[in-house]
Amino acid sequence: MVNNITHDEKEKSSMANSKLKKVVGARRIRICELAKRVGVNVSRMSRFVNGWEVPPKVRRQKIARV
């Protein structure tokens, strides 16, 4: 599957992932704890936090609630 995202979408997702990384650091929550509470494995959560993968809308909503 090819992920065709525009430059603007890529920039927005990069900003969102950078915010996620800051919040995780500020809240002092471990990635493994966040992953457990959101319902994904640690590897995937790490990809979300480090900006290698954009979480789907449902996951973003769960992350925001946590």
PyMOL commands that set and color helices and strands:
alter all, ss='L'
color gray80, all
select helices_A, chain A and resi 7-27+31-38+42-49+57-65
alter helices_A, ss='H'
color red, helices_A
deselect
rebuild
show_as cartoon
